[in-house]
Amino acid sequence: MNTTIELEQKYGAHHYAPLPIVLVRSEGVYVWDDRGNRYLDMMSAYSAVSHGHAHPRLVKALQTQAERLSVVSRAFYSDRLAPFLQRICLLTEIEMGLPMNTGAEAVETALKAARKWAYSVKGVSAGKAEIIVCEGNFHGRTIAIVGFSSEPQYRAGFGPFPAGFTLIPYGEADALEQAITANTAAFLVEPIQGEGGIIVPPDGYLARCAEICRANRVLLLCDEIQTGLGRTGRFLACQHEDVTPDGLMLGKALGGGLLPVSIFLAKREVMEVFQPGDHGSTFGGNPLAATVALEALNILVEERLPERAAELGDYLIRRLRAIDSPLIKAVRGKGLLTGIELDTRMISGQAFCLALAANGVLSKEAHEAVIRFAPPLIITQAQIDWAVERIGQTFLEQEAILKRSRQSV
């Protein structure tokens, strides 16, 4: 076994099952391992590296600001946070922002805001606020968030969990309407479920949910930590249905693949429930993070990365759907967020990812069966062609292995 892997296994918690590949260098859409092998990154660190690895503008912004001012806490103002907040609020058309670090922190912030809004604005009785969530959701790993997950492993051994959450089927607007009560504060939803297996809801689903929420004075909270910032072919995935949510969570790509940066954005009525001392983060909104995030937003707009994702995403999904293999159950996605669902009776997701890595393409399975393809948004058509050829080759190789194993029985 590789010495690096042995050391990590010995001294690190075993809460991940990474592929046995030690990465040491990156550039653009490529990463290299400690043996000098080059891979095309078709995962982008769960969309955190949407700008590509080590984007020169982002690295320069990071270096310049790090030499000037990095972290001072929110006990003081800095000259870097306000320009970032202004830019992101104008781009999302949402009035106010509260910066945090990780996606889970942004979601927890949204939950706190929704509950306090329910009590102080909507008039829900103290301790009675309810938040509706969806089956198959993935919003993070905190106690509260795993408590309303429908995935048994995420919950096992971590209770008791906070109350106040109602679980409904994903993609069914009627289920939302039926679940709302006088105590409902908010509906928290992903426009496309990423970790759930690249699940795309029916057309019109989010728009209908927005109508239902407005009619019942319920906040619509969209978790776009993975789908936002150009990934699906629009700046925000909810824009595909002309929806502006009451609250929005962004993260991952917001840090440009260099830093953990997240934010909860909300209309003024919601955000102004927070008073000094209600919420905070030592690192949230620090000058270094704000500088990198602002440059990440500027690059998205100036290099037209959402438009590239729309065009190349359509091309990628057409190419993937053209692969004819009995191992494939479905191909689905939007923009450069695509998944191939495998027939796990014949092959596991982990086995396929290992075989794919041997052919120079990196990805990781979701829910054991879905191979996600979410490359950096700077990928070219020629690089997509190269990747799809190797994906197709991997399917042929695995079919041959399966055929030989059946013949030997």
For each residue, the residues with C-beta under 8 A, 3 or more apart:
1: 5 6 20
2: 5 6 20 22 34
3: 6 7
4: 7 8 22 34
5: 1 2 8 9 20 22
6: 1 2 3 9 10
7: 3 4 10 11
8: 4 5 11 12
9: 5 6 12 14
10: 6 7
11: 7 8
12: 8 9
13:
14: 9 17
15:
16:
17: 14 350
18: 21
19: 353 354 357 362 364
20: 1 2 5
21: 18 33 39 357 362
22: 2 4 5 33 34
23: 26 31 32 33 34
24: 32 33 34
25: 31 32
26: 23 30 31 32 41 53 54
27: 30 52 53 54
28: 52 53 54 376 378
29: 40 41 52 53 375 376 378 379 383
30: 26 27 38 39 40 41 53
31: 23 25 26 38 39 41 53 362
32: 23 24 25 26 36 37 38 39
33: 21 22 23 24 36 37 39
34: 2 4 22 23 24
35:
36: 32 33
37: 32 33 360
38: 30 31 32 360
39: 21 30 31 32 33 357 360 361 362
40: 29 30 360 361 362 375 383 386 387
41: 26 29 30 31 44 49 53 362 375 376
42: 361 362 363 372 373 374 375 387
43: 46 362 363 364 372 373 374 375
44: 41 47 48 49 50 257 374 375 376
45: 48 49 252 257
46: 43 194 226 252 374
47: 44 50 194 226 227 229 231 252 253 337 374
48: 44 45 252 253 255 257
49: 41 44 45 52 53 253 257 376
50: 44 47 229 230 231 252 253 257 300 305 376 377
51: 55 58 253 256 257 296 299 300 305 376 377 378
52: 27 28 29 49 55 257 376 377 378
53: 26 27 28 29 30 31 41 49 257 376
54: 26 27 28 58 59 257
55: 51 52 58 59 256 257 299 378
56: 59 60
57: 60 61 295 299
58: 51 54 55 61 62 256 257 258 292 295 296 299
59: 54 55 56 62 63 258
60: 56 57 63 64
61: 57 58 64 65 291 292 294 295
62: 58 59 65 66 256 258 259 288 291 292
63: 59 60 66 67
64: 60 61 67 68 291
65: 61 62 68 69 70 80 287 288 291 292
66: 62 63 70 288
67: 63 64
68: 64 65 287
69: 65 72 78 80 287 288
70: 65 66 286 287 288
71: 282 283 286 287 288
72: 69 75 76 78 286 287
73: 76 282 286
74: 280 281 282 284 285
75: 72
76: 72 73
77: 81 82
78: 69 72 81 286 287 290
79: 82 83 287
80: 65 69 83 84 287 288 290 291 294
81: 77 78 84 85 99 285 287 290
82: 77 79 85 86
83: 79 80 86 87 290 294
84: 80 81 87 88 99 285 290 291 293 294 297
85: 81 82 88 89 96 97 99 290
86: 82 83 89 90
87: 83 84 90 91 294 297 298
88: 84 85 91 92 97 250 263 265 293 297
89: 85 86 92 93 94 95 96 97 265
90: 86 87 93
91: 87 88 235 297 301
92: 88 89 235 236 248 250 265
93: 89 90 244
94: 89 97 244 245 248 265 266 267
95: 89 265 266 267 268 271
96: 85 89 265 266 267 268 271 272
97: 85 88 89 94 263 264 265 266 271
98: 109 113 263 264 265 266 271 274 279 284
99: 81 84 85 261 262 263 281 284 285 289 290 293
100: 105 106 109 262 263 264 281 284
101: 105 260 261 262 281 283 284 289
102: 105 106 140 251 260 262
103: 106 107 139 140 223 225 226 249 251 252 262
104: 107 108 139 140 141 142 145
105: 100 101 102 108 109 262 281 284
106: 100 102 103 109 110 225 249 250 251 262 263 264
107: 103 104 110 111 139 140 142 145 188 223 225 249
108: 104 105 111 112 140 142 144 145
109: 98 100 105 106 112 113 249 264 279
110: 106 107 113 114 186 188 221 223 247 249 264 266
111: 107 108 114 115 131 144 188
112: 108 109 115 116 278 279
113: 98 109 110 116 117 247 264 266 270 271 273 274
114: 110 111 117 118 129 131 185 186 188 219 221 247 270
115: 111 112 118 119 129 131 164 185
116: 112 113 119 120 273 274 278
117: 113 114 120 121 122 185 219 269 270 273
118: 114 115 121 122 124 129 183 185 186
119: 115 116 122 123 124 126 129
120: 116 117 273
121: 117 118 269 270 273
122: 117 118 119 185 217
123: 119
124: 118 119 128 129 182 183 185
125: 128 183
126: 119
127:
128: 124 125 183
129: 114 115 118 119 124 164 183 185
130: 164 165 166 181 183 184 185
131: 111 114 115 148 164 165 166 184 185 186 187 188
132: 165 166 167 168 176 179 180 184 186 187 188 218
133: 137 139 148 165 166 167 168 187 188 189
134: 137 167 168 169 170 188 189 190 193
135: 150 167 168 169 170
136: 150 151 170 193 196 197 199
137: 133 134 148 149 150 170 188 189 190 193 196
138: 149 151 190 193 194 195 196
139: 103 104 107 133 145 188 190 223
140: 102 103 104 107 108 145 146
141: 104 145 146 154
142: 104 107 108 145 146
143: 146 147 158 161 162
144: 108 111 147 148 161 162
145: 104 107 108 139 140 141 142 148 149
146: 140 141 142 143 149 154 155 158 161
147: 143 144 155 158 159 161 162 165
148: 131 133 137 144 145 161 165 167
149: 137 138 145 146 154 155
150: 135 136 137 167
151: 136 138 154 155
152: 155 156
153: 156
154: 141 146 149 151 158
155: 146 147 149 151 152 158 159 161
156: 152 153
157:
158: 143 146 147 154 155 161
159: 147 155
160:
161: 143 144 146 147 148 155 158
162: 143 144 147 165
163:
164: 115 129 130 131
165: 130 131 132 133 147 148 162
166: 130 131 132 133 179 184
167: 132 133 134 135 148 150
168: 132 133 134 135 172 175 176 179
169: 134 135 172 175
170: 134 135 136 137 189 193 196 199 201
171: 199 201 202 205
172: 168 169 175 176
173: 176 177 205 208 209 212
174: 177 178
175: 168 169 172 178 179
176: 132 168 172 173 179 180 187 209 212 213
177: 173 174 180 212
178: 174 175
179: 132 166 168 175 176 184
180: 132 176 177 184 212 216 218
181: 130 184
182: 124
183: 118 124 125 128 129 130
184: 130 131 132 166 179 180 181 187 216 218
185: 114 115 117 118 122 124 129 130 131 218 219
186: 110 114 118 131 132 218 219 220 221 246 247
187: 131 132 133 176 184 209 212 213 218 219 220 221
188: 107 110 111 114 131 132 133 134 137 139 221 223
189: 133 134 137 170 206 209 220 221 222 223
190: 134 137 138 139 193 194 196 222 223 224 226 227
191: 201 206 222 224 227 232 236 237 238 240
192: 198 199 200 201 227 232 237 333 334 337
193: 134 136 137 138 170 190 196 197 198 199
194: 46 47 138 190 198 226 227 337 366 372
195: 138 226 366 367
196: 136 137 138 170 190 193 199 366 367
197: 136 193 339 341 366 367 369 370
198: 192 193 194 332 333 337 338 339 366 370 372
199: 136 170 171 192 193 196 332
200: 192 332 333 334
201: 170 171 191 192 205 206
202: 171 205
203: 241
204: 207 208 241
205: 171 173 201 202 208 209 241
206: 189 191 201 209 210 222 238 240 241 243
207: 204 210 211 241 242 243
208: 173 204 205 211 212
209: 173 176 187 189 205 206 212 213 220
210: 206 207 213 214 220 241 243 245
211: 207 208 214 215
212: 173 176 177 180 187 208 209 215 216 218
213: 176 187 209 210 216 218 219 220 246
214: 210 211 217 220
215: 211 212
216: 180 184 212 213
217: 122 214
218: 132 180 184 185 186 187 212 213
219: 114 117 185 186 187 213 246 247 270
220: 186 187 189 209 210 213 214 243 245 246 247
221: 110 114 186 187 188 189 245 246 247 248 249
222: 189 190 191 206 236 237 238 243 245 247 248 249
223: 103 107 110 139 188 189 190 226 249
224: 190 191 227 228 229 236 237 238 248 249 250
225: 103 106 107 228 249 250 251 252 262
226: 46 47 103 190 194 195 223 231 252 337
227: 47 190 191 192 194 224 231 232 236 237 337
228: 224 225 231 235 236 237 248 250 253
229: 47 50 224 235 236 250 252 253 254 296 297 300
230: 50 233 234 235 253 300 305 306 308 309 335 377
231: 47 50 226 227 228 237 253 309 335 336 337 374 377
232: 191 192 227 237 240 309 313 334 335 336 337
233: 230 240 306 307 309 310 311 313 314 334 335 336
234: 230 237 239 240 306 310 335
235: 91 92 228 229 230 239 300 306
236: 92 191 222 224 227 228 229 239 248
237: 191 192 222 224 227 228 231 232 234 240 334
238: 191 206 222 224 241 243 244 245 248
239: 234 235 236 242 243
240: 191 206 232 233 234 237 334
241: 203 204 205 206 207 210 238
242: 207 239
243: 206 207 210 220 222 238 239
244: 93 94 238
245: 94 210 220 221 222 238 248
246: 186 213 219 220 221 266 267 270
247: 110 113 114 186 219 220 221 222 264 265 266 267 270
248: 92 94 221 222 224 228 236 238 245 264 265 266
249: 103 106 107 109 110 221 222 223 224 225 262 263 264 265
250: 88 92 106 224 225 228 229 254 262 263 265
251: 102 103 106 225 254 255 260 261 262 263
252: 45 46 47 48 50 103 225 226 229 255 262
253: 47 48 49 50 51 228 229 230 231 256 257 296 300
254: 229 250 251 261 262 263 293 296 297
255: 48 251 252 258 259 260 261 289 292 293 296
256: 51 55 58 62 253 259 261 292 293 295 296 299
257: 44 45 48 49 50 51 52 53 54 55 58 253
258: 58 59 62 255 292
259: 62 255 256 288 289 292
260: 101 102 251 255 289
261: 99 101 251 254 255 256 289 292 293 296
262: 99 100 101 102 103 105 106 225 249 250 251 252 254
263: 88 97 98 99 100 106 249 250 251 254 293
264: 97 98 100 106 109 110 113 247 248 249
265: 88 89 92 94 95 96 97 98 247 248 249 250
266: 94 95 96 97 98 110 113 246 247 248 270 271
267: 94 95 96 246 247 270 271
268: 95 96 271 272
269: 117 121 272
270: 113 114 117 121 219 246 247 266 267 273
271: 95 96 97 98 113 266 267 268 274
272: 96 268 269
273: 113 116 117 120 121 270 278
274: 98 113 116 271 278 279
275: 278
276:
277: 280
278: 112 116 273 274 275
279: 98 109 112 274
280: 74 277 284
281: 74 99 100 101 105 284 285
282: 71 73 74
283: 71 101 286 289
284: 74 98 99 100 101 105 280 281 289
285: 74 81 84 99 281 289 290
286: 70 71 72 73 78 283 289 290
287: 65 68 69 70 71 72 78 79 80 81 290 291
288: 62 65 66 69 70 71 80 259 291 292
289: 99 101 255 259 260 261 283 284 285 286 292 293
290: 78 80 81 83 84 85 99 285 286 287 293 294
291: 61 62 64 65 80 84 287 288 294 295
292: 58 61 62 65 255 256 258 259 261 288 289 295 296
293: 84 88 99 254 255 256 261 263 289 290 296 297
294: 61 80 83 84 87 290 291 297 298
295: 57 58 61 256 291 292 298 299
296: 51 58 229 253 254 255 256 261 292 293 299 300
297: 84 87 88 91 229 254 293 294 300 301
298: 87 294 295 301 302
299: 51 55 57 58 256 295 296 302 303 305
300: 50 51 229 230 235 253 296 297 303 305 306
301: 91 297 298 304
302: 298 299
303: 299 300 308 378
304: 301 307 308
305: 50 51 230 299 300 308 309 377 378
306: 230 233 234 235 300 309 310 335 377
307: 233 304 310 311
308: 230 303 304 305 311 312 377 378
309: 230 231 232 233 305 306 312 313 335 336 377
310: 233 234 306 307 313 314 335
311: 233 307 308 314 315
312: 308 309 315 316 336 379 380 381 384
313: 232 233 309 310 316 317 333 334 335 336 337 338
314: 233 310 311 317 318
315: 311 312 318 319 381 384
316: 312 313 319 320 336 338 373 384 388
317: 313 314 320 321 331 332 333 338
318: 314 315 321 322
319: 315 316 322 323 384 385 388
320: 316 317 323 331 338 340 373 388 391
321: 317 318 331
322: 318 319
323: 319 320 328 331 388 391 392 395
324:
325: 328 392 395 396 399
326: 343 346 399
327: 342 343 346 347 352 395 398 399 402
328: 323 325 331 340 341 342 343 395
329: 341 342 343 369
330: 340 341
331: 317 320 321 323 328 338 339 340 341
332: 198 199 200 317 338 339 341
333: 192 198 200 313 317 337 338 339 373
334: 192 200 232 233 237 240 313 337 338
335: 230 231 232 233 234 306 309 310 313
336: 231 232 233 309 312 313 316 373 374 375 377 379
337: 47 192 194 198 226 227 231 232 313 333 334 372 374
338: 198 313 316 317 320 331 332 333 334 372 373 374
339: 197 198 331 332 333 366 370 371 372 373
340: 320 328 330 331 370 371 373 391
341: 197 328 329 330 331 332 369 370
342: 327 328 329 346 347 348 349 352 369 370 371
343: 326 327 328 329 346 347
344: 347 348 349 368 369
345:
346: 326 327 342 343 402
347: 327 342 343 344 351 352 398 402
348: 342 344 351 352 365 368
349: 342 344 352 353 365 366 367 368 369 370 371
350: 17 353 354 365 368
351: 347 348 354 355 398
352: 327 342 347 348 349 355 356 365 371 394 398
353: 19 349 350 356 357 363 364 365 371
354: 19 350 351 357 358
355: 351 352 358 359 394 397 398
356: 352 353 359 361 362 363 371 390 391 394
357: 19 21 39 353 354 360 361 362
358: 354 355
359: 355 356 390 393 394 397
360: 37 38 39 40 357 390
361: 39 40 42 356 357 387 390 391 394
362: 19 21 31 39 40 41 42 43 356 357
363: 42 43 353 356 371 372 373
364: 19 43 353 372
365: 348 349 350 352 353 368 369 370 371 372
366: 194 195 196 197 198 339 349 369 370 371 372
367: 195 196 197 349 370
368: 344 348 349 350 365
369: 197 329 341 342 344 349 365 366
370: 197 198 339 340 341 342 349 365 366 367
371: 339 340 342 349 352 353 356 363 365 366
372: 42 43 194 198 337 338 339 363 364 365 366
373: 42 43 316 320 333 336 338 339 340 363 387 391
374: 42 43 44 46 47 231 336 337 338
375: 29 40 41 42 43 44 336 379 383 384 387
376: 28 29 41 44 49 50 51 52 53 379
377: 50 51 52 230 231 305 306 308 309 336
378: 28 29 51 52 55 303 305 308
379: 29 312 336 375 376 383 384
380: 312 383 384
381: 312 315 384 385
382: 385 386
383: 29 40 375 379 380 386 387
384: 312 315 316 319 375 379 380 381 387 388
385: 319 381 382 388 389
386: 40 382 383 389 390
387: 40 42 361 373 375 383 384 390 391
388: 316 319 320 323 384 385 391 392
389: 385 386 392 393
390: 356 359 360 361 386 387 393 394
391: 320 323 340 356 361 373 387 388 394 395
392: 323 325 388 389 395 396
393: 359 389 390 396 397
394: 352 355 356 359 361 390 391 397 398
395: 323 325 327 328 391 392 398 399
396: 325 392 393 399 400
397: 355 359 393 394 400 401
398: 327 347 351 352 355 394 395 401 402
399: 325 326 327 395 396 402 403
400: 396 397 403 404
401: 397 398 404 405
402: 327 346 347 398 399 405 406
403: 399 400 406 407
404: 400 401 407 408
405: 401 402 408 409
406: 402 403 409
407: 403 404
408: 404 405
409: 405 406
